[in-house]
Amino acid sequence: MKSACFLRCCILFELFFFCLLAVPLFGADPFLEQEDTVLDGQNASSKPVLNEFIDSLLRQPGFGIYADYSILGAYYPGWSYSPWDGEFKGDEAFRGNQPLGAEMRGKISFDIRISPELRVWQSVKFFIPDMKLDFAEFYADYIFLDHVFFKIGKYDYHWGFNYANYRYTDLISLIPDIYENPGELYIAKAVAPIAMFGTNICDIEFLGFTRTGFVNTSSPELEQFAFGLKLNFAQRWADIDIGTVYFKLMPLRYFISVKTTLFSRTEIYAEAMATTKIEENNETTFSASFGFYNDFFKKKLRINAEFFWNGEKNVKTLVPENPLEDEKQIVQLFIPGPNIALNIDFRTGIFFNLRFGLQFRYSVFDNSGQIIPGITVEPARHLRIYFATPLVVGSRSEEPYSYYKSNDDKYNRPFSFVIAVSISGSWEFTRYK
């Protein structure tokens, strides 16, 4: 009986966190580009290094302790299965008769600055009722002769634009078809500037990585590791990335990403990717996307729209399940053909920081879509209350890639409702010279 209740709570929170991920007003802001570090706001070292980012990362020697805590509760009286989920594998299926759950989680991180050249970061996460302890991050940053930046260990890393809706150019997160549970990422990367006549032409990045689901830890082989190369051209008029990743178990993919800013506030971005199936007569397919986001009324209203043509089938990627703390990751399948995305985020600045959000996704060939409107309020310090009504439109499909999949929900309800409450806070103690 206890195990059944626990399973119901787990499935409930999968549904709840999907809503948090889907609505821009919930959790992390998808309109802000992701940084490669979790630290901000401390005094930077005056010693010149590779660039301003690395200078802000490796500061004066010292240490810092960072703690984050949250209590989450949700009521989800609608679906027993989300329409975008496939058939449930197991006998103890959650039937929606106990749509109530709660969870507590914490994270403690240690930042050890041994010198201006060497830094070590480690994080531990714990959860209740799972009673789970997770060593989430453990990596080292090292600058070699102020010219080459190394980052080695266990940490989360992505390519592409954080505000993009279809992150197909994040080749690090794409996974082979045979893996449903690819596991945690272990990665080593090196970044160095390429200069000519005293002018920086571009930054070049080399990386090698694997996941716990890919590698045999007792006797690892070279084919269980992937290798990547990326060039970044940071120009005044545009920021351009060109990259590729080679992994024996996957097709060869290479991409280009371009973004620029118009009229000081409109961000325009475009991406394209070619996929070559080396073991299938070098068959090549193409995917591309174009989008923008804009701020209105002193950043109170933000609008993001994107068109994506997916030339591949069965492309699977990893996306964060819970953007509140970038916790677990889930496998997401891109839908083939033309896709449309729209995000609207409006912060009123009144009535307990009332905030409205809307997410819209639609697949043209599949004729299925997803609409999630929601609001959030902050009636007191550390306290947030969320309301959302996820719904699906279009035709119910037997295909594995669809927003409206056939599954075991006997009521076949096209919409649901979720209310959630979070109490969260953070604390830090730092001693940097």
N, C-alpha and C positions, 0 to 999 in steps of 0.2 A: 504493500500500500504506500509506504513512504517513497519507494523508488518511482512509483507511478506519479505521485504528486510532484516529485522532483523533476521528472521528465516533462510534466505539463508546464512547470515554471520555466524550464529551459526553452521550450518551444514558444511560450508566450513572449519571452524576452527576445527571441529571434525576430518575431513579428514587430515588437516594440522598437527594437533598434533599427529595423529596416525603415520604419517611419522617420526615426531621427536622422538616418542617413539621407533619406529621400527629400526631406523638406529643408530648404536652405536656412530657414530661421532656427533650426534645431542644431545646436552644437557648433562645430567649427564653421567658419565663414568660407564658402566655396569661391567667393570672389577675390580672396586674398591669396596670392601665390605662396606656396609652401616653401619654408626655409629648410635648410639642411641641418639645423640645430634647434634645440628646444630652449636655448638660453637667450635672453635679451636684457639690455638695460644695465649692464655692469661696465665699469671703467675699462676702456681698451688700452692695450699696451702701446707705447709710442714707437716701438721697434717696427720698422717697415718689413712686411712679408709679402706673400704673393699678391693679395688684393685686399680690399676693405672687408670682405666677408671673412677671410681667414684671420685678418687682424682682429676682428671682433670675436672670433672663436677662441683663439689662444691668447689669453690675456696674462696678466701678472700671476706668478705662482701663488698657490693657496688652495682652498677647498670650499665646497658648497654642499649643503644638504637641502634637498627639495622634497616636499611631501604634498601629495594630493589625495583628497578623500571625497567620496560621494556615496549618497544613499539614494537608491532609485526605487520607485514604486509605480505600478501601471495597472490599469483596468482596461481589458480588451474584450468586449462582449460580442465581437462580430465573427469573423471567419474562424473555422477550425483549421483551415489550410489557406494560406495566401494564394491568390490566383496565379502569381508568378512563380510559385514553387511547384515542383513535380510531385509525383506520388511519394507518399511517406513509406520508408522502408522499415518495417517493424510492426509488432503486434500491438504495442501499447500506444496507439495513436491518440493524440490529444483531440478530444471531441468538442472543445469549447465550453464544457460544463463548469470549468474552474478558471475563468479568464482573469485571474488576479495573481500578481506576483510581486516580489521585492528582492532587492539585491544590494549588498554593500561591497564596496571595492576601495582599495587603497594602493598607492604607489609611492615608493621612497627611492630617490635617486641621489647618487653621490658623484660629485664632480671634483676630480682630483687634478689640479694644475701643478704638475711636478716642476715644470720650467716653461718658459715662453715657447719652447719647441715641442713639448710633450704633455699630453693631457689624456686622462683615463676617465671614462664615464661608465657607470653601472646602475641599473635600475632593477628593483624587485616589486612585483605586483602580487596582491592577494585578494581573494574573493570569498564572499559568504552569500548564499549557502553552499557554494561549491567546495568550500574549504580547500581552495587551490592556491598554491604558491608558485609563481612564475618568475623565473629570471629573464626578464623581458629584454634587457639590453646589456651588452658588455663589449666595449670597443675602445680603441686608442686612436688619438689623432697625433700625427707627427709631421713636423716640417723639416725637410732636409735642405740645409744651406739656404734657407729662405727662397727656394725655387720650386721644390716639389712637395706637394701636400699628400700625405698618406692617411687613409682611414681604414682600419682593419678590425673586424670582429663581428659580433651579432647585433644588427640594428636594422631598422626599416629604411629603405631607400627607394626612390622612384625617379623615373624620367617623365618628361612631359609637363603639361600645365596643370596645376592643381584645380583650377576652375573649369577645366574641360569636362564635359559630361561623359564622353566616350574616350577613355584613356587607353586607346589601343596602341599608341606609340610608347607606352611605358613597358618596354620590352623586358625589363627586369621582372615584372609581375605577370607576364604571360606564361602559361604553363602548358605542358603537353597534354593531349587528350586523355592519356592513360592515368593521369593523376587527379584524384578528387580531393586528397589531403596532402598538398605539396609540402607542408611543414614550414618551419621557421627559416629565415634567410641568414646565411653566413656569407660575408662579402669582404673583399679587399679591393680598394680603389686607389688610384694615384692620379693626381691632377697637376698639370704643369703648364705655364704660359709659353707660347711660341711668339717670339719677338723678331722684328727685322728693322734694322737701322734705328733702334731705340724705341720703336713703336710696337705695342702688343697687337699681334695679328689675331690670335685666337687662343683659347684654352683647350688643351687636349686631355681627355680622361680615358684611362685604361681601367678595366675592372674584371675581376674573376669572382664567381659566386656559385653557390649551390644551396639546396634546401634539404632539410632533414628527411623529407620524403623521397629525395632523389638519390641520396648517397648511402652507400653501405659503410657505416662508420667503422666496422671492424677491418675492412680491407677496401678503402676507397680507390676508385679508378678514375683516370683522367676524363673519360667520356661522361662521367657523372657531374662534371663541372661545366659551367657556361662562361663565355668570355665576351666582353663588350668593348666597344670603342666609340667615343662621342667627341665631336668637335663643337665648340661654342664660339660663335662670332658675335660679340657684343658691339654693335654699331649704334651710332646716335639715332639713326632712322629705324632700326629694327634689331631684334635679338633672334639669332638663327642657331638652331641645333641640327646637326647631322650625325646619325648614329646607327650602329648595327650591333646585333648580339648573335653569337654562334653557340648553338647547343645541339649536340648530335641527335637528340631525341625530338627536335623541332625543326620546322622549315627555317630557311635563312630569311631573316627580315631586316630591312633597312629603311630608315625614315628620315624625313626632314620636317622641322617645325619652325614656323616664323610667327613672330608677334610684333606689333607696333602700337603706338598710341597716337590717336588723332584728336585734335582740339583739346589736348591736355587732360582728357578724362575718358575717352572712348577707346577701349582696348580691343584691337582686332587681331585675331589669331587664325592660322591655317596650318593644317598638318596633312602629310601624305605618307603612305607606307606601301612598299612593294614586298611581296612574299613569294619566295621561290622554293618550290618543293623539289629538293635536289634528287630525292629517290624516286620521283615520279616524272621523269623526262624533263626536269627543270621547268615545270609548269609554273607560270608567274601570274599572280593576281594583284590587284591594286585597290587600296582603300584611301579615302580622303575625307577631310572635314573642314568646315569653315564656321567661325562663330565670332561673337562680340559680347562684351559687357560694358555697361555704362552706368554712371552715377548721376542722380538727379536730386535736386533740393538739398545740397550740402551733404550728399551721401546717405540721405534718409531712404531714398528709393534706388534699388539696384535691379537691373534687368540683364539677363543673360540668355542668349538664344544661339542655337547651334544646329547645323545640318551635317549628317555623317553618312557617307556611303561605305558600307562594309562589303568588301569584295570577297571576304573569306567566309567559310562556314566552320562552326564548332571552335571558334576562337574563345579561349577561356582565360580570364584574368583574375587577379586577387584584388579585392577592394576592402577598405576598412568596414567593419560591421558597425562600429560605434564611433562616430566622429567626435563625441564628447571628450574622449581620451585616446582616440586612435587605438582601440583595443584589438580584439580578435579580427581575423580576416576571413572573408568568405569567397567562394568561387562564383564568378559572374560570367555568363555567356553572352557575347555580343550577338545581336540579331542581324542576319544577313540583309543586304539591300539598303534602301534609303531609310534613314531614321531622323526624327526631329525631336529637339529638346528645347524647353523653355523654363526658366526659373525667374521668379519675381520675389523680391524681398523688400518689405516696407517697414521701417522703424519709425513709429509715430513720435517717440520721445515723450509721450504723456501716458497717464493712467497706468502706472506701474510698468513703464517701458513696454507698452503694448506693441507687439510685432506681428505682422502678417506675412505669410509665405505661401507660395504656390509652386509646385513642380509638375511639369507636363512632359510625358514621353510618348512617342507614337512611332510604330513601325508600319511603313506603307505597304510592303509586300504581305506582311502577316495580318494586316488590318486589326491590330490590337494596340491598346494604349493604356497609360497609367496616369491618373490625376490625383495629386495629393495636396489639398489645401490644408492649412493649419495656422494656429496662432500660439503665441507664448506670452506670458506675463511674468513679472518678477515682483510679487507683492511685498517681499522683505529681502533683506540681505542674505545671500547664499541660496535663496529659494526660487525655483522656477517651476511653473506649471505649464504643461503642453496640452494642446488639443489638436487632433488631426482626424481627417476623414478620408482615408485612402479608398480609391475606387478604380475599377477597370472599365474600359470601353472596347467595343469591337466584337470580334468573333472568338469563341472559345476554340482552342487549337489542340491537336494531338502532337504537335511538333515540340521538340525539346527547347526550342528558342521561340518564346512568345511571352507577352505580358499577361496573357489570359490562357493559362494552361489548364488542361483537363486534369483534375486530381480527385482526391477522395472526399472533398467537401460536398456532402450529400445535398446541402441546401443551395449550392451554386449561387451564392449571394454576390452581386457585383460591387458591393461597397461594405465598409465596416467603420468602426469608430474606435479611437484610442484616446485615453486621458492618462497623463503621466506626470509625476512629481519628482523633482530631483533637489536634493540638498547637497551642496558641494562647496569645497573650500580648499585653499592651499596655504602652505607655510614654507618659509625658507630661512636658512641660516648660512651666511657666507663670511669668509675671511680671506680676502684676496689682498695681496700687497699692493 
